[in-house]
Amino acid sequence: MGYKKHGKHLTLIPFALRKADEQLVDVSKVQKGKECDCVCPSCHAPLIARKGEINQWHFAHALRGFEGNKVEQCEYSFYLSVALMAKQLFQKCDSIRLPDYIHAHSVYSRYSHQVYKRTIKLTKGRRITPEYWLADHKLKGITVDAVCQIAGVKLGIILKRPDKKILINAANFEGKRVGVVQIDLLETLRIFRNITLSRKAGGFQQALRHFLFDRIDNKQWIYYPRQEIRIAAMQQELSAQIDKDEAKIKANRAKTQIKMHTEPVFDDGTLTEAHPSDSLSIPRKPPKPEVNLGEPVRYECVLCEVTWTGTERGANPCPKCHSHLYRRSLRD
């Protein structure tokens, strides 16, 4: 619902395919109107470059002299346009910044009723210089948006879009000597929408290049080479700590029960020794841990341009379009 009702900017196309060299080009780099000599990469319909003073500069389908039904069914949208340009930019990328990869693991103890937490830094964030880039390439049998190589190790890039479901996770690469990083393109809509008239000449492509290669808040590690080995070692250490603490709790409880069985009690005014059965009671189930949604967090919907307060975990949908697909955290 939010996509149709509030997504006027989702139909604006910042990049098109130039017929002269079949390369994607920014609308700021071509002539105005039909003179742009560009077509849609999806339906191959001719495009016109709209470069006015009010709306953001963008491409639009030229409907005259072309099959109308084919244009209506065209799926070329803002985020698809951005993803295609990103793949082209990757092939000319000299370096890219990667974030820290910190894995967190938690276990609930039914004896102590507390949550044990451990974290491990699998790799430190840094800027890397790839040996080469390939777009739409397979990484261990899984097609990813881009693949590069660093010191003999392949790194896959996944472009996350709100209009496309991603079914790739760490399990797809378990035991492999590869890395996978996901880049969330959600905020590119806000960046495009906020380009001022004085900056239009520079184009959206320049802002997208900075977004892809220089920022790290939009990136997330999906898999690090053979990460499960280090994670398993960390989990074993945590389990050993839990077993040690639970053994102490069990020993203390056993001492308490023995003490209760031997303490004298009053029965009809007569002091007698307590029978073990006197202290028996119906066993109680451990209380369920409370659902912890985390600290309050401010969110922004890049589609509706509204903000609201939610929690660290949970759906936290936009109060206007009632969707979580275009939500981003404002805590950074």
TIPA-432665 format. One record per atom (N, C-alpha, C): residue in one letter; x, y, z. Coordinates in steps of 0.05 Angstrom, whole numbers, plus 5000, padded with zeros to 4 digits. Last residue first. Example, Ala and Ser with C-alpha at 12.3 -4.5 7.8 and 13.67 -1.06 7.14 Angstrom:
2
S525749555142;S527349795143;S525850015157;A526448865156;A524649105156;A526449345156;
end
This chain:
332
D544551295288;D547251355280;D547551655272;R539151275298;R540851275321;R543751345314;L535151235261;L536451495263;L538451505286;S533950685216;S534450785243;S535851055242;R528750655167;R531550655174;R531850775202;R523850345124;R524650455151;R527650445154;Y521350115083;Y522850365077;Y523750505103;L518749675103;L520649635082;L522449875078;H514549685138;H517249705150;H519449695129;S508450045131;S510349855121;S513049905135;H504650445138;H504350195152;H506149975141;C504950965121;C504550755100;C504250475112;K504951195174;K503551315152;K502951105130;P508050955213;P505251015220;P503651125197;C512050395193;C511550685190;C508650745196;P513049875242;P512349985216;P511850285216;N516149515280;N516349805280;N515549925252;A517448965290;A516849065263;A517249365260;G523048835335;G520148845328;G519848975300;R527949205372;R526948965359;R523948995354;E528449725392;E530649605377;E529849365361;T522350105378;T524149955395;T526249825378;G520450775361;G519850495363;G521750365382;T518051395342;T519551255362;T518550965364;W518551695277;W517051605300;W518951455318;T517852115218;T519451985239;T517751895262;V517052135146;V515952165174;V517852025193;E517552055091;E518952275104;E517652345131;C515851625062;C513751815071;C514952065084;L520751375049;L518751405029;L516751625037;V523851325093;V524951485072;V522951525049;C521851385157;C520951255132;C521951435109;E525951325214;E525051495193;E524151325169;Y526051245287;Y526051145259;Y525151355240;R529251195349;R527851365330;R528251255302;V528150725400;V529750805377;V528050985359;P528650465467;P527250625447;P529150725425;E531849815474;E531550095481;E529850245460;G528349175474;G530649355473;G529949635479;L524448815482;L524448935455;L526749145453;N524048225514;N525548475515;N525848595487;V519547855547;V520247935520;V521548215521;E521847505604;E520347725592;E521347795564;P522246795607;P523547055606;P521847265593;K517746445649;K518646505622;K520046775622;P519846115708;P518346325695;P519546385668;P519945405712;P521345655713;P519845875698;K514545075745;K516045125720;K517445395723;R515044735806;R514144965791;R515844995766;P512644145837;P514744295823;P513644515806;I509444145898;I509044115869;I511144275854;S513743895950;S511744085939;S511544035909;L516143626010;L515543595982;L513443795973;S517143636063;S518043866048;S517443846018;D515243166083;D513943416092;D514743656075;S518242746066;S515842796050;S514543066058;P522342716104;P522942826077;P520542896061;H519942966166;H520142746147;H520742856120;A523043276221;A521543296196;A522043056178;E522243076288;E524043106265;E522343116239;T518343466334;T519143216321;T521043286298;L515043726388;L517443766372;L518343496360;T508143826390;T510443646397;T512743696378;G503944106373;G505144196398;G507544036406;D502643866325;D500743846348;D502143916374;D509043926309;D506743766300;D504943726324;F514344336287;F512244296308;F509944146296;V520744086266;V518244236261;V516344166284;P527944106255;P525544026271;P523144206264;E531243956193;E530444156213;E527944056228;T532243596153;T533143526179;T532443726201;H530343806105;H529443536113;H530143476142;M533044286098;M530144286104;M529144026114;K538144096086;K537744246111;K534744256118;I537243866037;I538143696059;I537643836086;Q535844336007;Q533844126011;Q534643946034;T540744616008;T538344736021;T536244526026;K544044275980;K544644326008;K542244446022;A541644315929;A541644055943;A542244095973;R542544855917;R539744765921;R539644495936;N548144845912;N546845005933;N544044925939;A548544515866;A549744425892;A548544585915;K545944825828;K544844555835;K545944465862;I549445255825;I546645305833;I545445035842;K554145015807;K554145145833;K551245185843;A552344855757;A553144645776;A553244765804;E551545335732;E549145175738;E549844955758;D556845505725;D555045665742;D552545495750;K558645105689;K559945155715;K558145305734;D555245175646;D555244915660;D556544955688;I556745695630;I554045645639;I553945385656;Q562045595614;Q561545785635;Q558745745647;A561145245571;A562645155594;A562245335618;S558345585536;S556945345548;S558445245572;L562445945523;L560046035537;L558545805550;E565945595497;E566845735521;E564445835537;Q562645455454;Q563545245473;Q564545375499;Q562145935427;Q559745815439;Q560545605459;M567446015409;M566246205428;M563846085442;A567645575374;A569545595396;A568445785418;A563745735336;A563345485352;A565245485377;I566246185314;I563646215329;I563245975347;R570545965289;R571046145311;R568546185328;I567745645251;I569745525268;I570245705293;E564445985222;E563145805241;E565145665259;Q567346275185;Q566746395210;Q565646205231;R569846195135;R569845985156;R569246095183;P569946865118;P571146605112;P571346415137;Y563447115137;Y566347155137;Y567646885133;Y557247365115;Y558947135120;Y561847225118;I554747855118;I553047615118;I554747375125;W555848495145;W557048235137;W554848015139;Q553249085118;Q552948875138;Q554248615128;K552749795107;K553749525100;K553549335124;N551650305120;N549650175102;N550549885095;D555950495147;D553450455162;D551250315146;I560150615114;I560050345125;I557450285140;R561950965053;R560450935078;R560450655087;D564850925005;D565951065028;D564551035054;F562050644965;F564850584969;F566050714995;L556550794962;L557350514959;L560150464970;F556351344970;F554651174986;F555650884985;H559651534928;H560451574956;H558851384975;R556351374885;R559051264888;R560151294916;L551851694894;L551651404896;L554351274899;A553852194883;A552852134910;A552651834914;Q554852124828;Q557052194847;Q556352134875;Q549752034808;Q551751824806;Q554051874825;F546852494809;F546352304830;F548452084830;G550253104790;G548952854786;G548652674810;G552053614785;G554053404793;G552953124790;A547453884774;A549453864752;A551553654759;K544853904822;K543853724802;K545853674780;R546254264860;R547854024859;R546953834837;S542554664858;S545354744853;S547154494850;L537954394873;L538154494846;L541054554839;T539653824915;T538654104910;T539154184881;I537453204933;I539353344916;I538153614908;N533752904961;N534753154974;N536953294957;R532552454932;R530452654935;R531452914946;F537352164936;F536452264910;F534352494913;I537152044991;I539452204980;I538652324953;R532551744994;R532651995009;R534952174997;L534251304963;L531851464955;L531851734968;T538451084991;T539051224966;T536651384956;E536750785034;E537151065038;E537851225013;L536650245014;L534250385022;L534650685022;L540649895000;L540250124983;L537950304991;D545349585038;D542549655038;D542249915022;I549749075022;I549449375022;I546449435019;Q553048535051;Q550548635041;Q550548945043;V558448095037;V557548345049;V554948445035;V562047515046;V559647625034;V558747875050;G567747115030;G566447305047;G564047425032;V570446445031;V569446685017;V568146865038;R571445875038;R573446085042;R572746325024;K566045525071;K567445625047;K569445845054;G562945385113;G565345225107;G566945315084;E557045645085;E558345515108;E560745335100;F554045925050;F556945935046;F558445795068;N548745895064;N549445835036;N552445815031;A548446075115;A548445785111;A549145715083;A547946635112;A550546515118;A550646215113;N543446735056;N544346775083;N546946625088;I538746975008;I541546885013;I542246935042;L534147174990;L533946915003;L536746805009;I530947794987;I533547654986;I533347395002;K526148104947;K526647934970;K529247784966;K525448774929;K526448514921;K527148354946;D524549294943;D522649174924;D523448894915;P528649464976;P525949414988;P523949284969;R534849114966;R532849314956;R530149254969;K541649004974;K538948964986;K537149194978;L546448694939;L545048954941;L542148904950;I552148364959;I549248334955;I547948604959;I558348144939;I556748374947;I553848324940;G563647714959;G561247764945;G559747994956;L570447604952;L568447744968;L566047804950;K575547104953;K573347244939;K571347364958;V582447154963;V579847084975;V577647244961;G587247344943;G586447074936;G583746984947;A587147884960;A589247694969;A588447404966;I580747944940;I582748074957;I584647864968;Q576148024888;Q578047854901;Q580148024915;C568948084880;C571648174877;C573547984891;V562548094851;V564647934864;V567248064859;A555548264856;A558348324847;A560248154863;D550748004867;D550748244849;D553548314839;V550947284860;V550847524876;V551247764857;T548846624858;T549146864843;T548947114861;I552346074883;I550246274889;I550846524874;G556845764873;G554245674863;G551945864868;K560946074895;K560445804906;K557545714899;L558246584864;L560146544886;L559346284900;K557246844800;K556646634819;K558946604839;H555647524785;H557347294783;H556647094805;D554248074772;D552347844769;D553947594765;A560848314755;A558048364762;A556348124756;L567248314784;L565448194765;L562548234774;W573648624794;W570748614800;W569348474777;Y580248534825;Y578448554802;Y575548554812;E582848634872;E584448574849;E582848594823;P580949164918;P580548914903;P582348884879;T582949424974;T583449474946;T583249214930;I579249655032;I580649445016;I580949534987;R579049945094;R578749985066;R580449785051;R575749615151;R578049735137;R577349795108;G573849305212;G573249465189;G575649595177;K576048655230;K576148935235;K575449085209;T572448055243;T574248205227;T573948505234;L569847835287;L570947655266;L572847795248;K569347925352;K569848085328;K571247905308;I564147675392;I566847625380;I567147795355;T560547635454;T561047745427;T563847685418;R555647345495;R558447365487;R558547485459;K551247275551;K551947395525;K554947395520;Y546046945584;Y548946965581;Y549547075553;V540647125622;V541547085595;V544647135594;Q537646745675;Q538946975665;Q540046915637;H535846325708;H533946515696;H535246775687;S538945925728;S539446195739;S537446405729;Y536445515699;Y537045485728;Y537345765741;R535945615647;R533445565661;R533945535691;S539246115612;S539545895631;S537045865647;Y539746285544;Y538146315569;Y538546065586;V545046575508;V543746325516;V542246375542;S547646915450;S546446925476;S544946655482;H552447245411;H551146995417;H550047005446;A554647655356;A553647635384;A552147365387;H560047865318;H557947665321;H557147645351;I562048395280;I561848305308;I559448115310;Y565848655235;Y563948435236;Y564048325264;D566549335212;D567149125231;D565048895228;P565749465140;P565349515169;P566549295186;L569849715086;L568249505098;L567949545128;R570550135029;R570750105058;R568849885068;I574250014970;I571650024983;I572049985013;S577450204908;S577450124936;S574650164948;D576250254853;D579050214862;D579150104890;C571250044809;C571850124836;C574750054843;K568949904762;K570950104760;K571950194788;Q565049544777;Q567049454757;Q569249654753;F561649854808;F563449664821;F565649574802;L558650134770;L560650284786;L562650094799;Q555149734753;Q557049854734;Q559249994748;K552449634800;K553949414789;K556049524769;A549850134806;A551750044826;A553549824815;M546350124763;M548550314762;M550650234783;L542849724782;L544249684757;L546649874755;A540849974829;A542349714831;A543949664806;V538150424808;V540450454826;V542150204827;S534050164779;S535950334766;S538450374782;L531449914821;L532649744801;L534749904785;Y529550374848;Y531550194861;Y532850004842;F526050614808;F528250754820;F530350564831;S524750124756;S523950314776;S526450444788;Y522249734707;Y524649904712;Y523750134731;E518349404690;E519049394719;E521449574726;C513049504645;C515949534650;C516449554680;Q507849504630;Q508849274645;Q511749284652;E507549974601;E505949954626;E506949714643;V510649854557;V511650054576;V510250024602;K507449474532;K510149394540;K511249594561;N502949774520;N502749554539;N505449474549;G504850134479;G504050224506;G503950014527;E510250114437;E508049944447;E507350024476;F511250774409;F512250524422;F509850374433;G509751274392;G511151104373;G512250844385;R510151574455;R509451594427;R511051414409;L512551534506;L510451344498;L509751354469;A518451524535;A517151674514;A515151484501;H519351484605;H518851344580;H517451534560;A524351904635;A521551814633;A521151684606;F529452084682;F528651984656;F525751894658;H530552694720;H530152404718;H529452344689;W531553174771;W532053094744;W531852794742;Q526153334814;Q528753224811;Q529153134781;N522253934798;N522653644806;N525553564802;I524054474781;I522354414805;I522854124815;E526654554735;E527654704758;E526154634783;G528153974693;G526854224700;G528054344725;K529453534656;K531353684672;K530253964677;R528352914632;R526853144644;R528653294663;A529652574576;A530952684600;A529452934609;I526252004552;I526752294551;I527952384577;L527351374519;L526951534543;L527451834536;P524550814483;P526151064484;P525351234508;A524650154512;A523150384501;A524950634502;H526849714536;H528149824512;H526550044498;C525249514584;C523449464561;C524549574535;S530349584613;S528449364618;S526749304594;P533250034601;P534649774601;P532849534604;C530650514557;C530250374582;C531650104581;V535350944523;V533150754524;V532950634551;C537451584496;C537551364516;C535051194514;D538252104475;D538951864460;D539351624478;C537052624490;C538852464508;C539752214494;E533452874460;E536152894451;E538052734468;K528652904485;K529152664468;K532052654458;G530953264543;G528853164526;G529652914510;K537753494545;K535053504555;K533153384534;Q543653074543;Q542053304536;Q539153274544;V547052794602;V545952784575;V544353034569;K548452794654;K550652774635;K549652764606;S544252764689;S545653014687;S547753024665;V542752234688;V541052424673;V542452694670;D548151784679;D546651964696;D545152164679;V548051164643;V548951434646;V547051594664;L550450524624;L548550684640;L549750954645;Q552250404556;Q553050434584;Q550850594599;E552150364501;E550650164517;E551650164546;D554050764470;D556050584480;D554850364498;A549251004448;A551851024434;A553950824444;K544950944482;K545150774458;K547850784446;R545050894551;R545751064528;R546250884504;L540150754596;L542150624579;L542650804554;A539751154657;A538651024633;A540950914616;F537851374722;F539851264704;F538451134680;P533551544753;P535951714752;P537951634731;I526851554747;I529151394739;I531551574736;L521251524789;L523251694777;L525851534771;T518151194819;T517851164790;T519851344775;L519051334870;L519951074862;L519651024832;H516651814881;H519451824874;H520451554865;K511551654897;K511851794871;K514751804862;G509351304938;G511851254925;G512251394898;H504751284968;H506651494975;H509251474959;K501650884944;K500351124954;K502451354958;K504950454931;K503250574911;K502350854919;Y507650314978;Y509150334953;Y507550494932;G503850255017;G505550495018;G507050534992;M501749765000;M500050005000;M501750255000;
end
